[in-house]
Amino acid sequence: MDDSQGWAESARELWEELVYGEGLFRVFRLLIGILIVVGLLWSLFVFRQLAVLGQSNPPAFSDGTQANAEEIAKLDALVQSYRNQALIRSGSGQLATLAQAAGRSPFAEPPSLAVPVAGTSRPGTPLPIEVPPPNILVKAVMVLGNASVAVVDIDGIGQNLVVRPGYTFSGKRGKILAINPQKLVFLWNGKKQETLATSLLGGF
């Protein structure tokens, strides 16, 4: 009990010296007061900076550097040229011609798919662009002796068509020449074409 009273008395005396003491305690009190004032001023400065930052409007993204019209036109022309080259290399000259015309005048009527023949006696004579053959999917083949029949799907003509050698399609531009379990041979605009029977689902 005496120890606790001794500690309480010592703490009270130390507090009185810190508050009312002279000499070193007075300097200590002065330093604490200066630190408190500096802390308050710094807090006010930081608060003011945060308030100003919150009121300022961030710069709009649209204010950034934008590509000019000439650069945009060059990029569009480069993309259009790449698409046309891809269509031509894939064998679709008609689509390339239409895509190129639509890129120049999207709301105009598409031009004729005929191009003039250069160096002829009559300038402007149209030369029709060759149309690629349609895709033919062989679904089944039946061979009985010398006779053969196939069930095929022809793009733009129909599905599950029963055909035999001599069958014509697409306005007689295409004609079936031969059918066997390995492939189907046909003419397209006078050129012989072959379709491998690798997609057979079954036979008769």
C-alpha positions, 0 to 999 in steps of 0.5 A, a space after each residue: 500500500 505504501 509502495 502504491 502511494 509512493 509511486 502516485 506521489 512521485 508521478 504527481 510531483 513529476 507532473 507538477 514539475 513538468 507543468 509548473 517547473 522552471 529551468 529545463 522543464 520550461 524548455 521542455 514545455 516550450 518544445 512541446 508547444 512548438 511541435 503542437 503548433 507546427 503539427 497543426 499548421 502542417 495538418 491545415 496545409 495538407 487539408 488545403 492541398 486535398 481540398 484543391 485537388 478534389 475541386 480540380 477537374 481531371 483532363 478529359 481523354 479527348 484532349 489527347 493527341 488524335 490522328 489527323 484525317 490524312 493518317 486515318 485515310 491512309 490506314 483505311 486504304 491499307 486495310 481495304 487493300 489487304 482485304 482485296 488481296 486476301 479475297 483475290 488470293 482465295 480465288 474470289 475475284 468477284 467478291 474482291 471487285 464488289 468489296 473494292 467498289 463498296 469501299 469507294 462508294 458504299 451507297 452506289 450501285 455495284 459495277 458490272 462484273 465484266 471488265 474490258 479486254 485490253 488491246 482488242 479492236 473494240 474497246 470496252 468489250 466485256 470479259 466475264 470474270 470466271 466464277 469458281 465452282 460450287 462446293 460439292 459434298 459427297 454423302 454416299 455412293 452406290 456402284 452396281 456394275 458399270 452404273 454409279 449413283 451418288 448422294 451429294 450436297 451442292 452449294 446453291 443447288 440443293 441437298 441430298 441430290 441423287 446424281 449420276 454421270 451426265 447430271 448438269 447443274 448451274 445452268 449447264 455450267 457444271 456436269 457430272 462426268 464420273 462417280 466412284 467410291 474414291 472421288 466424283 469427277 465433274 466439269 465446270 466451265 469446260 474444266 475438269 474438277 474432282 471432289 474426293 469422297 473423304 466425307 462419306 457417311 455411308 454407302 448403299 
